[in-house]
Amino acid sequence: MTHDELAAHARAIIDANLYLTLGTVDPDGRPWTSPVYFAAVGDREFYWESATDARHSRHLTERPQVSMVIFDSTVAPFYGRAVYAVGEA
């Protein structure tokens, strides 16, 4: 698969879904994941709205590094596709 094909594949997954799973880490290094409603701007910017006292929001005040997965949970087993990414919030 070419880079352009992979990019188109990722864009289709991002465009078809409303939620992403956001991964954060607390100050002691314990991971936490949360489903959040999101909007994408281009290929590298993702926005979500959360309460400032949500666990993942509190984690981000000390550790802005995140991971995320966007996937369609309605497909049959072994037919899933996903976009995985890491970055800073």
N, CA, C and O atoms as a GROMACS GRO file, in nm:
protein
  356
    1MET      N    1   0.085  -0.117   0.000
    1MET     CA    2   0.000   0.000   0.000
    1MET      C    3   0.090   0.124   0.000
    1MET      O    4   0.186   0.131   0.077
    2THR      N    5   0.061   0.219  -0.084
    2THR     CA    6   0.140   0.341  -0.092
    2THR      C    7   0.105   0.437   0.021
    2THR      O    8   0.004   0.420   0.090
    3HIS      N    9   0.189   0.537   0.040
    3HIS     CA   10   0.163   0.639   0.142
    3HIS      C   11   0.029   0.708   0.115
    3HIS      O   12  -0.048   0.732   0.208
    4ASP      N   13   0.001   0.741  -0.010
    4ASP     CA   14  -0.125   0.807  -0.045
    4ASP      C   15  -0.245   0.717  -0.015
    4ASP      O   16  -0.348   0.765   0.031
    5GLU      N   17  -0.231   0.589  -0.042
    5GLU     CA   18  -0.339   0.495  -0.013
    5GLU      C   19  -0.362   0.483   0.138
    5GLU      O   20  -0.477   0.479   0.183
    6LEU      N   21  -0.254   0.478   0.216
    6LEU     CA   22  -0.267   0.473   0.362
    6LEU      C   23  -0.332   0.600   0.415
    6LEU      O   24  -0.416   0.593   0.505
    7ALA      N   25  -0.293   0.715   0.361
    7ALA     CA   26  -0.351   0.841   0.404
    7ALA      C   27  -0.501   0.846   0.373
    7ALA      O   28  -0.580   0.894   0.454
    8ALA      N   29  -0.539   0.799   0.256
    8ALA     CA   30  -0.681   0.797   0.219
    8ALA      C   31  -0.758   0.700   0.309
    8ALA      O   32  -0.871   0.729   0.348
    9HIS      N   33  -0.698   0.588   0.340
    9HIS     CA   34  -0.758   0.489   0.428
    9HIS      C   35  -0.782   0.552   0.567
    9HIS      O   36  -0.891   0.540   0.623
   10ALA      N   37  -0.681   0.619   0.620
   10ALA     CA   38  -0.693   0.684   0.751
   10ALA      C   39  -0.799   0.793   0.748
   10ALA      O   40  -0.880   0.803   0.840
   11ARG      N   41  -0.801   0.875   0.644
   11ARG     CA   42  -0.898   0.984   0.632
   11ARG      C   43  -1.040   0.929   0.630
   11ARG      O   44  -1.129   0.987   0.692
   12ALA      N   45  -1.062   0.817   0.561
   12ALA     CA   46  -1.196   0.756   0.556
   12ALA      C   47  -1.240   0.711   0.695
   12ALA      O   48  -1.357   0.729   0.731
   13ILE      N   49  -1.151   0.654   0.772
   13ILE     CA   50  -1.184   0.611   0.908
   13ILE      C   51  -1.216   0.732   0.995
   13ILE      O   52  -1.314   0.731   1.069
   14ILE      N   53  -1.134   0.835   0.988
   14ILE     CA   54  -1.155   0.956   1.067
   14ILE      C   55  -1.289   1.020   1.031
   14ILE      O   56  -1.365   1.060   1.120
   15ASP      N   57  -1.318   1.031   0.902
   15ASP     CA   58  -1.442   1.095   0.858
   15ASP      C   59  -1.567   1.016   0.895
   15ASP      O   60  -1.674   1.075   0.910
   16ALA      N   61  -1.556   0.886   0.908
   16ALA     CA   62  -1.672   0.800   0.932
   16ALA      C   63  -1.708   0.785   1.080
   16ALA      O   64  -1.810   0.723   1.112
   17ASN      N   65  -1.627   0.840   1.170
   17ASN     CA   66  -1.650   0.816   1.312
   17ASN      C   67  -1.663   0.946   1.390
   17ASN      O   68  -1.610   1.050   1.350
   18LEU      N   69  -1.735   0.938   1.502
   18LEU     CA   70  -1.760   1.054   1.586
   18LEU      C   71  -1.678   1.054   1.714
   18LEU      O   72  -1.660   1.158   1.777
   19TYR      N   73  -1.629   0.936   1.754
   19TYR     CA   74  -1.559   0.923   1.881
   19TYR      C   75  -1.419   0.869   1.859
   19TYR      O   76  -1.394   0.790   1.768
   20LEU      N   77  -1.329   0.914   1.945
   20LEU     CA   78  -1.197   0.854   1.949
   20LEU      C   79  -1.172   0.810   2.093
   20LEU      O   80  -1.233   0.862   2.186
   21THR      N   81  -1.082   0.714   2.109
   21THR     CA   82  -1.041   0.671   2.242
   21THR      C   83  -0.912   0.744   2.274
   21THR      O   84  -0.811   0.728   2.205
   22LEU      N   85  -0.916   0.825   2.378
   22LEU     CA   86  -0.804   0.908   2.418
   22LEU      C   87  -0.730   0.841   2.532
   22LEU      O   88  -0.791   0.803   2.632
   23GLY      N   89  -0.600   0.826   2.518
   23GLY     CA   90  -0.518   0.766   2.622
   23GLY      C   91  -0.433   0.872   2.690
   23GLY      O   92  -0.362   0.947   2.624
   24THR      N   93  -0.440   0.877   2.823
   24THR     CA   94  -0.358   0.968   2.902
   24THR      C   95  -0.289   0.886   3.012
   24THR      O   96  -0.314   0.767   3.028
   25VAL      N   97  -0.203   0.954   3.087
   25VAL     CA   98  -0.131   0.889   3.196
   25VAL      C   99  -0.135   0.980   3.318
   25VAL      O  100  -0.114   1.101   3.307
   26ASP      N  101  -0.162   0.921   3.434
   26ASP     CA  102  -0.167   1.003   3.556
   26ASP      C  103  -0.025   1.032   3.605
   26ASP      O  104   0.071   0.978   3.551
   27PRO      N  105  -0.011   1.118   3.707
   27PRO     CA  106   0.123   1.154   3.755
   27PRO      C  107   0.208   1.036   3.803
   27PRO      O  108   0.331   1.044   3.804
   28ASP      N  109   0.144   0.926   3.841
   28ASP     CA  110   0.218   0.807   3.885
   28ASP      C  111   0.245   0.709   3.772
   28ASP      O  112   0.300   0.601   3.795
   29GLY      N  113   0.208   0.746   3.649
   29GLY     CA  114   0.237   0.661   3.534
   29GLY      C  115   0.129   0.559   3.501
   29GLY      O  116   0.149   0.474   3.415
   30ARG      N  117   0.013   0.567   3.567
   30ARG     CA  118  -0.096   0.474   3.537
   30ARG      C  119  -0.176   0.524   3.416
   30ARG      O  120  -0.215   0.640   3.412
   31PRO      N  121  -0.198   0.436   3.318
   31PRO     CA  122  -0.272   0.478   3.198
   31PRO      C  123  -0.422   0.489   3.224
   31PRO      O  124  -0.477   0.427   3.314
   32TRP      N  125  -0.486   0.572   3.141
   32TRP     CA  126  -0.631   0.591   3.147
   32TRP      C  127  -0.681   0.614   3.005
   32TRP      O  128  -0.620   0.692   2.930
   33THR      N  129  -0.789   0.549   2.966
   33THR     CA  130  -0.847   0.574   2.834
   33THR      C  131  -0.990   0.622   2.848
   33THR      O  132  -1.063   0.579   2.938
   34SER      N  133  -1.030   0.711   2.758
   34SER     CA  134  -1.164   0.769   2.761
   34SER      C  135  -1.216   0.787   2.620
   34SER      O  136  -1.143   0.834   2.532
   35PRO      N  137  -1.341   0.749   2.595
   35PRO     CA  138  -1.401   0.782   2.465
   35PRO      C  139  -1.444   0.928   2.467
   35PRO      O  140  -1.511   0.973   2.561
   36VAL      N  141  -1.406   1.002   2.364
   36VAL     CA  142  -1.445   1.143   2.356
   36VAL      C  143  -1.497   1.173   2.216
   36VAL      O  144  -1.446   1.122   2.116
   37TYR      N  145  -1.599   1.256   2.211
   37TYR     CA  146  -1.652   1.306   2.084
   37TYR      C  147  -1.549   1.402   2.028
   37TYR      O  148  -1.497   1.486   2.101
   38PHE      N  149  -1.519   1.392   1.899
   38PHE     CA  150  -1.410   1.473   1.844
   38PHE      C  151  -1.446   1.535   1.709
   38PHE      O  152  -1.540   1.495   1.642
   39ALA      N  153  -1.366   1.634   1.673
   39ALA     CA  154  -1.369   1.694   1.540
   39ALA      C  155  -1.225   1.701   1.492
   39ALA      O  156  -1.135   1.737   1.568
   40ALA      N  157  -1.204   1.666   1.368
   40ALA     CA  158  -1.069   1.671   1.309
   40ALA      C  159  -1.056   1.794   1.221
   40ALA      O  160  -1.149   1.832   1.150
   41VAL      N  161  -0.940   1.855   1.226
   41VAL     CA  162  -0.906   1.966   1.137
   41VAL      C  163  -0.782   1.920   1.062
   41VAL      O  164  -0.673   1.911   1.118
   42GLY      N  165  -0.800   1.892   0.935
   42GLY     CA  166  -0.688   1.838   0.858
   42GLY      C  167  -0.655   1.696   0.903
   42GLY      O  168  -0.741   1.623   0.953
   43ASP      N  169  -0.530   1.660   0.885
   43ASP     CA  170  -0.488   1.524   0.918
   43ASP      C  171  -0.421   1.511   1.053
   43ASP      O  172  -0.401   1.400   1.101
   44ARG      N  173  -0.386   1.622   1.116
   44ARG     CA  174  -0.304   1.613   1.236
   44ARG      C  175  -0.358   1.688   1.357
   44ARG      O  176  -0.291   1.693   1.461
   45GLU      N  177  -0.475   1.745   1.348
   45GLU     CA  178  -0.532   1.817   1.461
   45GLU      C  179  -0.668   1.758   1.495
   45GLU      O  180  -0.754   1.743   1.409
   46PHE      N  181  -0.685   1.725   1.624
   46PHE     CA  182  -0.809   1.668   1.672
   46PHE      C  183  -0.854   1.747   1.794
   46PHE      O  184  -0.774   1.774   1.884
   47TYR      N  185  -0.980   1.784   1.796
   47TYR     CA  186  -1.035   1.862   1.905
   47TYR      C  187  -1.146   1.783   1.973
   47TYR      O  188  -1.225   1.715   1.907
   48TRP      N  189  -1.151   1.794   2.104
   48TRP     CA  190  -1.260   1.738   2.182
   48TRP      C  191  -1.290   1.834   2.294
   48TRP      O  192  -1.207   1.918   2.330
   49GLU      N  193  -1.409   1.823   2.351
   49GLU     CA  194  -1.448   1.907   2.462
   49GLU      C  195  -1.473   1.818   2.582
   49GLU      O  196  -1.548   1.721   2.574
   50SER      N  197  -1.409   1.853   2.692
   50SER     CA  198  -1.424   1.775   2.814
   50SER      C  199  -1.431   1.868   2.933
   50SER      O  200  -1.382   1.980   2.929
   51ALA      N  201  -1.493   1.819   3.038
   51ALA     CA  202  -1.494   1.895   3.163
   51ALA      C  203  -1.352   1.904   3.216
   51ALA      O  204  -1.274   1.810   3.204
   52THR      N  205  -1.319   2.018   3.276
   52THR     CA  206  -1.183   2.035   3.327
   52THR      C  207  -1.152   1.943   3.444
   52THR      O  208  -1.035   1.918   3.474
   53ASP      N  209  -1.257   1.892   3.510
   53ASP     CA  210  -1.232   1.800   3.621
   53ASP      C  211  -1.242   1.653   3.580
   53ASP      O  212  -1.234   1.564   3.664
   54ALA      N  213  -1.260   1.626   3.449
   54ALA     CA  214  -1.258   1.487   3.402
   54ALA      C  215  -1.118   1.430   3.426
   54ALA      O  216  -1.019   1.503   3.420
   55ARG      N  217  -1.111   1.302   3.453
   55ARG     CA  218  -0.982   1.240   3.485
   55ARG      C  219  -0.878   1.266   3.376
   55ARG      O  220  -0.764   1.302   3.406
   56HIS      N  221  -0.917   1.247   3.250
   56HIS     CA  222  -0.818   1.267   3.143
   56HIS      C  223  -0.776   1.413   3.133
   56HIS      O  224  -0.661   1.441   3.100
   57SER      N  225  -0.866   1.506   3.161
   57SER     CA  226  -0.830   1.649   3.160
   57SER      C  227  -0.730   1.680   3.271
   57SER      O  228  -0.634   1.754   3.250
   58ARG      N  229  -0.752   1.624   3.388
   58ARG     CA  230  -0.658   1.646   3.499
   58ARG      C  231  -0.522   1.587   3.465
   58ARG      O  232  -0.419   1.647   3.496
   59HIS      N  233  -0.519   1.471   3.402
   59HIS     CA  234  -0.392   1.411   3.362
   59HIS      C  235  -0.315   1.503   3.268
   59HIS      O  236  -0.193   1.517   3.279
   60LEU      N  237  -0.386   1.564   3.175
   60LEU     CA  238  -0.321   1.646   3.073
   60LEU      C  239  -0.256   1.772   3.129
   60LEU      O  240  -0.167   1.829   3.067
   61THR      N  241  -0.300   1.817   3.246
   61THR     CA  242  -0.237   1.935   3.305
   61THR      C  243  -0.094   1.906   3.347
   61THR      O  244  -0.011   1.997   3.351
   62GLU      N  245  -0.064   1.779   3.378
   62GLU     CA  246   0.072   1.743   3.420
   62GLU      C  247   0.150   1.671   3.312
   62GLU      O  248   0.273   1.683   3.304
   63ARG      N  249   0.081   1.596   3.229
   63ARG     CA  250   0.146   1.520   3.121
   63ARG      C  251   0.064   1.538   2.994
   63ARG      O  252  -0.038   1.472   2.977
   64PRO      N  253   0.106   1.627   2.905
   64PRO     CA  254   0.026   1.656   2.785
   64PRO      C  255   0.035   1.548   2.676
   64PRO      O  256  -0.034   1.558   2.575
   65GLN      N  257   0.118   1.448   2.695
   65GLN     CA  258   0.130   1.343   2.594
   65GLN      C  259   0.003   1.257   2.592
   65GLN      O  260  -0.051   1.220   2.697
   66VAL      N  261  -0.043   1.227   2.471
   66VAL     CA  262  -0.164   1.146   2.454
   66VAL      C  263  -0.140   1.038   2.349
   66VAL      O  264  -0.049   1.046   2.267
   67SER      N  265  -0.225   0.938   2.355
   67SER     CA  266  -0.238   0.843   2.245
   67SER      C  267  -0.385   0.841   2.210
   67SER      O  268  -0.469   0.881   2.290
   68MET      N  269  -0.416   0.795   2.090
   68MET     CA  270  -0.556   0.789   2.049
   68MET      C  271  -0.576   0.680   1.946
   68MET      O  272  -0.486   0.643   1.872
   69VAL      N  273  -0.698   0.631   1.944
   69VAL     CA  274  -0.739   0.532   1.845
   69VAL      C  275  -0.877   0.572   1.797
   69VAL      O  276  -0.965   0.605   1.876
   70ILE      N  277  -0.896   0.569   1.666
   70ILE     CA  278  -1.027   0.592   1.605
   70ILE      C  279  -1.061   0.464   1.529
   70ILE      O  280  -0.983   0.419   1.445
   71PHE      N  281  -1.178   0.406   1.559
   71PHE     CA  282  -1.216   0.281   1.495
   71PHE      C  283  -1.368   0.267   1.490
   71PHE      O  284  -1.439   0.333   1.565
   72ASP      N  285  -1.414   0.184   1.401
   72ASP     CA  286  -1.557   0.155   1.387
   72ASP      C  287  -1.588   0.029   1.465
   72ASP      O  288  -1.546  -0.080   1.426
   73SER      N  289  -1.659   0.042   1.575
   73SER     CA  290  -1.688  -0.074   1.660
   73SER      C  291  -1.808  -0.155   1.612
   73SER      O  292  -1.847  -0.252   1.677
   74THR      N  293  -1.868  -0.118   1.499
   74THR     CA  294  -1.986  -0.189   1.453
   74THR      C  295  -1.955  -0.301   1.354
   74THR      O  296  -2.045  -0.377   1.317
   75VAL      N  297  -1.832  -0.312   1.310
   75VAL     CA  298  -1.798  -0.414   1.210
   75VAL      C  299  -1.778  -0.549   1.276
   75VAL      O  300  -1.751  -0.558   1.396
   76ALA      N  301  -1.790  -0.654   1.196
   76ALA     CA  302  -1.773  -0.791   1.245
   76ALA      C  303  -1.626  -0.814   1.286
   76ALA      O  304  -1.537  -0.746   1.236
   77PRO      N  305  -1.602  -0.911   1.375
   77PRO     CA  306  -1.464  -0.944   1.413
   77PRO      C  307  -1.378  -0.972   1.289
   77PRO      O  308  -1.424  -1.030   1.191
   78PHE      N  309  -1.252  -0.929   1.297
   78PHE     CA  310  -1.152  -0.947   1.192
   78PHE      C  311  -1.171  -0.854   1.072
   78PHE      O  312  -1.098  -0.866   0.973
   79TYR      N  313  -1.267  -0.764   1.078
   79TYR     CA  314  -1.289  -0.667   0.970
   79TYR      C  315  -1.263  -0.524   1.016
   79TYR      O  316  -1.287  -0.428   0.943
   80GLY      N  317  -1.214  -0.510   1.137
   80GLY     CA  318  -1.190  -0.378   1.194
   80GLY      C  319  -1.073  -0.308   1.129
   80GLY      O  320  -0.974  -0.369   1.088
   81ARG      N  321  -1.086  -0.178   1.120
   81ARG     CA  322  -0.979  -0.091   1.074
   81ARG      C  323  -0.967   0.020   1.176
   81ARG      O  324  -1.066   0.057   1.240
   82ALA      N  325  -0.847   0.073   1.194
   82ALA     CA  326  -0.828   0.177   1.294
   82ALA      C  327  -0.716   0.271   1.254
   82ALA      O  328  -0.629   0.239   1.174
   83VAL      N  329  -0.722   0.390   1.315
   83VAL     CA  330  -0.615   0.488   1.303
   83VAL      C  331  -0.558   0.504   1.444
   83VAL      O  332  -0.632   0.532   1.538
   84TYR      N  333  -0.427   0.485   1.458
   84TYR     CA  334  -0.357   0.501   1.584
   84TYR      C  335  -0.265   0.622   1.572
   84TYR      O  336  -0.204   0.645   1.468
   85ALA      N  337  -0.256   0.700   1.680
   85ALA     CA  338  -0.170   0.818   1.678
   85ALA      C  339  -0.122   0.852   1.818
   85ALA      O  340  -0.183   0.812   1.917
   86VAL      N  341  -0.014   0.925   1.825
   86VAL     CA  342   0.037   0.981   1.950
   86VAL      C  343   0.065   1.128   1.927
   86VAL      O  344   0.087   1.171   1.813
   87GLY      N  345   0.064   1.206   2.033
   87GLY     CA  346   0.091   1.348   2.019
   87GLY      C  347   0.087   1.418   2.153
   87GLY      O  348   0.100   1.355   2.258
   88GLU      N  349   0.068   1.550   2.148
   88GLU     CA  350   0.056   1.631   2.268
   88GLU      C  351  -0.072   1.712   2.264
   88GLU      O  352  -0.113   1.760   2.158
   89ALA      N  353  -0.133   1.725   2.379
   89ALA     CA  354  -0.258   1.802   2.390
   89ALA      C  355  -0.228   1.941   2.442
   89ALA      O  356  -0.319   2.021   2.459
   0.00000   0.00000   0.00000
